[in-house]
Amino acid sequence: MKYEIKKGGMIFHAAHRLDEHAGLCSNLHGHSYQVEVTLGSDTLDIMDMVIDFGELKPTIKQWIDDNLDHCFIYDVNDKISNELALVLHKHKLKTFAMSTKPTAERMSELFMEEFTEMFKGTGVFIMQVVVWETNKARSISNYEPSSV
């Protein structure tokens, strides 16, 4: 892509557990995740921008807040997490089901897919998604031209 922009600092708080993990992550625990997205385009819009940064809040940030902020993210294949999710649903508490383990790698992949769909047909492409699980640990998913 000829032009790229980055939008970072999109924070959400969530809990998860990693079934079959040999360490502490098999326990229910939470993170203050931070998301950074790189968007690209071969052309600029009428305002000479890839996209106005202000347009990212009602799209990308809103999707994150609506779906993941302050929720329990769980793997539908994990029996314990499913039991937890049932209790949370009973009390009308927020959950998000994934068909994979809710690792930072799978979350960055999920964001890449969801955000790519949001901008389909606009000439703006999601080039990279970085998910910071802590201030020292991150996962990165990159644009693959064959998948668009």
ABEGO torsion letter per residue (X at the ends): XABBBBBBGBBBBBBBBBBGBABAAABBBBBBBBBBBBBBBABBBAAGBABBAAAAAABAAAAAAAAABGBBBBBAABAAAAAAAAAAAAAGBBBBBBABBBBAAAAAAAAAAAAAAAABGAGBBBABBBBBABAABBBBBBBBAAAX
